[in-house]
Amino acid sequence: MFGTLASGTDAAAGARIDAEAHDETLGAVMNIAYYHASKFGNGAMVAQEFKKIMAARGITVSVQHVRDASPKDLPKADLYVFSSPGRLGKPKGNARRFLRKVSLDPGTRYAILTTQGAPKPDPKTGKMPAQEELDRWERVIPVMNELLKAKGLNKAAEGAVLVTGIKGPLEEGWQKKVAAFADQIMSSPHIQTG
């Protein structure tokens, strides 16, 4: 659903599954559409974990790679989740292009779950970078938010899963971060199961 690590080419990464859950507030069926730009499979793994967590809560989510979707013709959904790996501190190029072209009505709700490189200690000093320095260089989520908010979309949740190397693996305990992201989604307005 929302992973920001690279995605592989396995069939599950591009699979499409209809997602439905009853929305008590709106009295309608809840649909969640998840688009990722995974290159090495990490983002696809995160998406599948999100799908599994949401299924356990009675919600099904459609998952699709951005290369297999038309940003100007996305199917109707109540929530869109976008995911990209970080490349030099920004979202991957195909994810940025996809988000620039996304055509959704103002007020549409979205969430972001990225896969980003884990911070490493300075090779000279051995010290980890301060949060201020990390915020200056790691701009995947802020760039994605800027692109989507400029279209009048409303953010429901955001999160990041860290990747320990260029191609992975994902950080230890990454599933807990995906579960916390799912909790953010479930506690956002207009999402109720049952």
Secondary structure, 3 states (H helix, E strand, C coil): CCCCCCCCCCHHHHCCCCCCEEECCCCEEECEEEEECCCCCHHHHHHHHHHHHHHHCCCCEEEEEHHHCCCCCCCCCCEEEEECEEECCEECHHHHHHHHHCCCCCCCEEEEEEEEECCCCCCCCCCCCCHHHHHHHCCHHHHHHHHHHCCCCEEEEEEEEEECCCCCCECCCHHHHHHHHHHHHHHCCCCCCC
